[in-house]
Structure formats: structure tokens, C-alpha cells
Amino acid sequence: MPPFLAYDDKGPENGRLPLVLVHGHPFDRTMWAPQLAEFSAGRRVIVPDLRGYGASPVTPGTVPLSRHARDIESLLDHLGVSVFVLAGLSMGGQIAMECVGRFDARVRGLVLADTFPKPETPEGVRSRHAMADRLLAEGMAGYADEVLERMVAPYAEPEVKAHVHRMMTGTDPEGAAASLRGRAARPDYRPLLAGLTTPTLVITGVDDTYTPVADAEAIHAALADARLHVVPGAAHLPNLERPEEFNRVLGAFLAEVAEVDA
């Protein structure tokens, strides 16, 4: 049976740990284009479109983070990938935490970028449901215009802004709304992090207002085996805003993680 998710699967199966990259909301797998280009030269890199985003099918209603995690697990099973390094940004980071809770023995290294582990507040629940209703009623364009210069810094390169805006406006409102509702009901991942021994890279943009540096510092402090890097000159998407810096730090982390036959 073919996998449910659309995905890229590039690079050699050479014994290095594959790298799995999970995008955020409301983006698609092209969010990781600089990392796919950089790291697929030397290792297998797998980049899915989450359910409801990019070229993957839309599920109306509510799609919880656990559903996204099961989709990723099923895709990796289909591809025969047993162990890997898992990286997620923003909502993708929360999905990565959900994945670790489901199949931590398979995750040999974890990257949490511009994300946070706390459950939603009552106000946040109302806000996410209201935004879901708005996207269904109005589409993505107005929202994309409003948040563009929070997703990336106002000083970001024009081509980066254009890419991010294109991803947001290309997202199906029904898919975005379903994940917003699911994200509103997410669990508290802090107990999971407190017991986690997986080597972890915590990375964030210095000017991220969605997940400020303090959030990254709190994740770093909670983990047994973590390193923290704050990317200068970037907001919520440092992998696109400062790809050379992001790739340098991610590459150093991958070199630290013990390589095994994959």
C-alpha cells in the first residue's frame, strides 16, 4: 500500500543515520529545502508533507498531534527506516516530541527548533479554534499577510519572505484548521522531556516572538543530554532565514550522534 503522506526521500543509504525533518504550521516540506539540499549529499533525508499540508491529503475536522505522529511512524515503516535523527520546527517540534513519546527507541537524536512543550492555555484554546474558523471562512491570504513578519524577521531576505508567504497561502484552509484544533488539545510534553536521555539539539532564532529564546532555554534546562544554539539574525524560521548557520549547527550535532547501520 502506498504511504498516505507525500514526501521527499533523497540521499544515499550508506550506514549513516537518516535525518527526518518535520515542518511547522502552516507550511509544507519545501520549508526544509536548504537542509534537504545540504544533508542529502551524505545521508538519507526524509521530508514529509504533514496530513492536510502540501501535497498530502486533507482530513477535515480535527487532526491531533498524535495523528501526525502516527502518520510519520507509518511512513518510516513503509520506507524500512528503523532508526533515525528526528528534527521538527514549531508545530513540527511538538510532533517530534509526540513521536518520541510513541517510539523513543527509534529516535537516536532529536532536534527541537523554535518550539515549546507546554499545553495550551484556555485562552490559547479559544484563540486556535477562532483562527480555525477564520481560515475556513476567509482563506489563508489575510492571515499570511498579517503574520509574515513574525514567521520571519522584518529584515529577512525578500526571497525568503516570498517563499514563506507562498507556503502559507498554498496551504488548504481545511487542513490548517484541522491541525489548529488538534494542536489546541495537545498534552503537556514537559514530563516526557524530563525523562528523556536522547541527545537533543535545541535551536531557535534570536528574534522569534512566537517561541522566544526563554522557551528554548527552558527546554534545554529540562533535558539530560542537550545543547542549545540561538541563531542570530533570525525569527521563527532560522533554517530558512539563516540556512548556513542552521546547517552548520545541525551538521555538528549529526556528527555527535553515534552513527549506526540504518
Number of C-alpha atoms within 10 A of each C-alpha: 4 7 15 16 22 19 18 14 17 18 18 14 15 12 12 20 26 31 24 24 25 27 25 24 17 26 23 26 23 18 22 20 13 16 22 24 12 16 19 18 12 14 19 23 25 24 26 26 25 31 24 25 30 24 17 18 16 18 16 14 15 19 22 18 26 20 17 23 24 16 19 25 18 15 20 17 12 12 12 10 17 15 20 24 21 25 26 22 28 22 22 24 26 29 28 28 27 22 22 21 16 14 13 17 12 16 20 21 23 27 25 27 29 31 25 24 21 14 16 17 11 9 9 14 19 14 16 20 18 14 17 22 18 16 20 16 11 11 19 20 16 12 16 19 12 10 12 16 17 15 22 26 23 14 12 17 13 10 10 16 20 12 14 24 23 14 20 25 18 18 21 20 25 22 26 29 27 23 29 27 24 21 24 22 19 19 15 14 16 18 11 15 20 13 11 18 14 19 21 25 23 25 26 31 28 21 22 21 15 15 19 18 20 12 18 24 17 14 22 21 15 17 20 15 13 18 17 18 19 21 23 15 17 24 29 26 28 29 25 25 25 20 19 15 17 23 18 12 18 21 14 11 17 22 11 11 17 11 14 12 11 15
